[in-house]
């Protein structure tokens, strides 16, 4: 397994965490889309598509935060 730089969390742990979060997110969104009148298939497709946008935005926020911290250290 690959260590992630001394954080104590390995890549498999991160994968499991993201997969658990994906399942919960998709389950919740499917329910929301069904309540909004979408068919089962449409609700599942929309939920899976919205996960990609959701997680992409969260990853972007993490990257920006890390870069901001590093830039502050460099400029200090």
C-alpha positions, 0 to 999 in steps of 0.5 A: 500500500502507498502511504500518503506522506505521514498522515497515517491514512493510506490510499485504500482508506481514502478510496473507502471513505470516498466510496462510502460518501458517494453511496450516501450522497447518491442514495440521498439524491435518488430520493430527492429526484424521485420526490421531484417526479423523476423515474427510477432510472432518471433519478439514478442517472441524475444522482450519479452525474451530480456526484461527479460535479459535487466531488469535483468541487470539493476536491477543487476546494481542498486543492485551493486550500492547500495551495493557499496555505503553501503560498502564505508560508512562502510569502511569510 
